[in-house]
Amino acid sequence: METVEITDLDHQGRGIGRIQNKIVFIPNTIPGEIVNIHITQEKKNYLVGRVDQFVKKSPSRQEFLCPYYPLCGGCQILHLPYAEQLIYKENKVHNIFKRYHVEVPIKPIIGSPKPFGYRNKVTFQNENGKLGFYEEETHRFIEIKNCLLLDSKINENIIHLPKHSGKVVVRSNQQDITFDHQKKVMHNIVDFQFMVSLDSFFQINDAVTELLYQKVKEYLQAQKTDTVLDLYCGIGTIGIFVSRDCKKVIGIEISKEAIENAKENAKLNHIPNITFICGDAGKESKKLKEDITSIIIDPPRSGLNQETLETILTIHPKKIVYVSCDPMTLVRDVNLLKEYYHPVEVTPFDMFPNTYHVENVCLLMQKSDTKSCKIDELPVK
């Protein structure tokens, strides 16, 4: 057993300490705390430990509201009061941009109106007729009867969900739930309605989604003469949300089911000036003949691939609004675009309270002295 003082938090919400000048990461700890730990992982450059005993606790520590924390791994910072969670996440974004030498104003983080009961979708593991999650980084099953992050409608129905083999995916809109791949759930964002299939991507926190979309619209500042390209458009939500401000929106998404949802949602909201294309974002963008003035990007956690980066720089729009669920890949891509685009501002959003994740919206503006470039001239090789 080792005694360690916690000095900071890492980007996964784990406490940071040292044992004989070697960094050790310890979940469920707060700076200023002193803990007795045992080592669970030993790597070349760092250690991972687990708390056996608290020698000194932080006065700000929030005692667990959840009987499964921190075993199930769904939450990482539930022990922090919500106000401190927001400070941690805002500082995390600042630190990541500073580490990679990207100078950009970071706005105060936008918190979630609901720190609990916000998740509209969940994937349960099924084991021996019981539903739950796997303990973090293991296959140890933990039965879950009530999760504080889930919409109450899902919690109310856990006992009634099917117990077939494999995973059970559930989606809710606070009134209705579905676990049937043939059925869709309706989500309302401002005055728009979106039909969402069980497996299609839709942000998991409706209240923060609305705030985030308003920020995208604010950054875009679309005009009636603008043609906007919406890459990784999913079921068309962001493109539809901004469509009334511009001449035309073109959405590209590789998921066939999502594109079918997107077309249905355009009809549902009576949006005539939006077109959806099913295919790879980079490949399909190259084929466009329209004069694209702005691009909205909402890629997966891995960020932009080489081909999409090349296509964006070839199109060379005046403005890029980048929605990112991972500040590490966001700063990497901003770095790759910086020769041609100036990062104007980043606004963090707490889409995922009680976890270490943080969503961001970044505005990038075309540098006035740059032009559209040929593939062999790109700085992203």
N, C-alpha and C positions, 0 to 999 in steps of 0.2 A: 504493500500500500504506500502511495506517495501523497504528500501534502503539497498542494499547489495554490498559489494566489492568482486569481483571474484579473487580467489587466485590460482586456479588450474583447470585442466580439468580431468573429470573422464574417465573411459574406454569406455563410450558411446559418448564421445565428448562434454558432457555437462559441463558448468562452475560449479565450486564448490564455495559456499559461506557459511556464517553462520548467523543464526538469533537466538539470545539468546542461543548460544552454540549448536544449533542444525544444522546439515548439511542441506543445501538446494542445489538442483541440478537445474541449469537454462540453458536450451538450447540456442544456438545462442549467446554465450558470450565468452570472451577471458580474461585470467588472466590480472589483472590490471585495468579492466573496473569497473565502478560503475554504478549500474542500479537500477531503481525503478521497483519493480515486484509485481505481485499478486500471491498468492498460488493457484495452481491447484490441488495438491494432498497433503494430510497430512497423513503420516505413523507414526508408533510408533517410528522409529529411524531416520527418515529423512523427508524432505519436497521436493516437486517439485514446481518450480515457472515458470512464464512466464514474459518476459520483457514487461513493459508498456512504459518505457522511459529510454534512455541512459543519465545518468548524466555525465559520462566520457567515451569516446570511446578509444580503443586501436589505436595507429597510424598504426598498421599493419592490421587493419580490412579491409577486402575486401568487398565492397558493393555488394549486391546481383546481380548476372547476370541472375537470374531466378525469374520470377514473382510468382512462386508457393512456393518458399523457405521462411520460413521453414515449411510451413503448411503441405505439402504432406508427409513429413517424409522420403522420399527416400534418401535425403542427410542430414547429421548432421553437417558437418564442412565446408560447402561451403564458409562461411565467413572468413576462414583462407586462406591466400595465399598458393599455392601448396607446396612451400619449407617448410613452417611451418607445413603443414599437415604431411609431411614426418618425420619431427623432432618429432611431437606428437606421431606418430605411432611407431617409433623406440623406443622412451622412454617408451611407453606403454608396449611393449614386454619386455624391460629391467625390468620395475617395477613389472610385473606379475611374472617373473622368480625369482626376488629378494624376493618378498613377500612369495613365496612358498619354499624359501631356496634351489633353484636348481641353482647350479653354472655351467654356460655354456657360452662360448663366443658368443655374439650376433653380427653378422656382420652388416655393414651399410645396411639400407633398400634399396632395388632395386625399384626405382620409375617407374611409368607408362609413356611410351613415349607419351601417349595421356591422359591427365587428364579429357578431355571431349570427348564425341562421341565414347566411348569405349565399351559400353554394346551391346553384340550381341543377347541378349534375354531379353524379358520383358513380364510381365503378367499384362494386363490391367483389371480393373474392368469395367463392363458395367452397366450403369444406365440410363434408359430412352433414349436409343439410343446414349449415349455419352460415350466416353472412358476416363478413368482417374484412380486415386488412392484414397485410403482412407487416410484421415488425420491420422497421427500417433496416435495409441492407441484409435482411435474412428472409427465409421462407417460413418463419415461425408465425403461425396463424393466430390472430387475436379477434375473437368474436366481438362484434359491435352491436349494441342494442339501441344506442342513441349517440349521435355525433353532434357536438355543439356548432360545427360549421355548417351543417346541412339545413336547408329549408325545412321548416317544421312539417310540411306535407310529406316529405320523404321520411322523416323520423317516425311520423305517425303510421306509416305503411310498411316499415321494415319487416314487421312480423308477417305481413301478407304478401311479401314479394316472393316470386318463384324461387325454388331452391334447386334448380337444375344444375348440372355440372358446369364447371368453368366460371366465367365472370358474369355478373349481373349488372348491367348499366341502367341507371335510372335518371330521368330528367323531369324537372318540375318547374312550374311557373307560379307557385304559391297557391294556386287553386286546383290545378290538375297535375297528375304525374303520369308518366308512361315508362314502361320497360319493354314495349312492343316495337320492334323495328319497322313495323308497317304504319305506326302512328306518329304524329307530330304534335309538338306542344307550341302554343302561341305565346310569344313574349312581346310586351308593349314597351317601346322606348320612345318617350315623348309622345308624339301623335302618330308614330309609325307602328305597324304590326308586323311581326316576323314569325313565320312558321318554321320550326326547327325540327329536323329529323333527329332520331336518337343519337346517331354517331356523327352528325355534322358539328363543325366547330361553332360555338357561340360562347362569348365571355361568360364566366361562371357567376359573376356578381352584377345583377341587373342595375342596381342603383349606381354603382361606380361606372358601369358601361355607359350610362346616360351622360355622366359628367365627362368621361373620356371622349365620347363622340362630339360633345359640344366643344371641347378643346381642339379636336381635329378640325372641326368646322371653322373655329376662330383662326387657327393657324393657316388654313387653306385660303381663306378670304377669296373664295371663287367668284368670278364674274360671269355674266351671261354669255360672254364670248369664249369662255374657257372649255377645253376638252380635258377631262381628268382621267388618268389611268389608275385603276384600283387593283394593285397586285396582291395576290393571295387573298382574294375578295371573299372567300368562304361562301356564306349564304347571301352575300350582297348587302349586309347591314350598313357598313360605312358608306359605300357608294350610293345606296339609296338615301341615306341620311343627308348627304351633301348635294344630291342630284337637283334639288329645286333651285340651287344657287348658280348652276353652270349650264353651259350649252349641251354637253354630253358627258356621260360617264361610261368607261369601258372597264369591265371587271374580268379578271383572269384568275382561274382557280383550277387546280389539277383534279380535284375530287368531282366525279360525275354527279354523285348524290347531292353535293353542296350546290353545284351549278343548277341542278333541277330545283332545289329549294330557292335559289336566288331568282330564277325566272318566275317562280310562283310568287315570291315576295314582291317583285316589281309589279306584277299584275294586281296583287292584293292591295298595294299602296298607290295604284294608279300612276305609276312612274313610266312615262313613255320614252324618256331620253337616256335610257341605260341599256347597254348591251353586255351580254355575258359570253365568255369564251372558255371552253373546257380545255385545259392543257397546261403545260409547264410555263411558269411565269416568264422565264428568260427567253425560251424559244418562241412563244406566241407573241411576245412584245415586239420581236424583230420584224414580224410580218405586218405590223400596223402601218397604215398609210396616213393616218390622221396626224395633225399637228398637235402634239400633246403639250399642254402648258404646265400641268402639275401632275405629280405622281404621289399616290398614297400607298404606303408599304406596311403590311402587317404580316411579317413572315413567321415561320415556326421558330422555336427557341434557338435553333442553329443559325438563324440570321440569313443573310443573302449569300447565295452561291456565286461562283465566279461568272457564270454566264449571265445571271440577272444583273450583277454589278456592271458588266460590260454593256449590256443593253441599256441600262439606265443612263450611263455616261454617253452612249451613242445618241439616245433620244434627247438628252441634255435639257430637261424641262427647267423652267424658271424656279420651280419650288418643289421640294420633297417634304412630305409629312410622314415620318417614320414612327410607327407604333411598335413597341418592342416589349416582350415579356422577360427579357434578359439583358440587363445593362452591360454585361460583358461583351455580348455579340453586337449590341448597339454601338458601343464605343469603338469596337474593332471596325465596323462598317463605316462609321463616321470618319475614322482615320483614313480609310481607303478612298473615301469620297472627298477629302478635305482639299485636294488640289483644285477641285472644280466647284466645291460647295462650301459655304460658310455656315457652321452650326450656329443658329441664332439663339435658340432657347430649348431647354428640356423641362418638361413638367412631369414629375413622378405621380403615380396614382397607387393607392393601396387597394388593388384588386383582390388581394389574398390575405386578409387580416389573420394574425396569429401564425403565419408562416414567414419564411425569410424572403419570399418572392416579392418583386416590385415591378409594376408595369410603368412604362415611360412613353411619352409622346415627344418627339424631337422635330423641330422645324429647321430645315436646311434651305438656304437660298443660293441660287446660282451666282458665282462670282462674275462680275461684269466684264472682266477681261479674259474670260475663257470661252471657248467654242466647243461645239460638238466634236468629239474626237473619233478617229478610226481605231479599230480593234487593236492594231499593232502599236498604237501610241498610248494605250491605257497604262496607268500606274499600278494596276492591281494584278499584274502577272505573278 
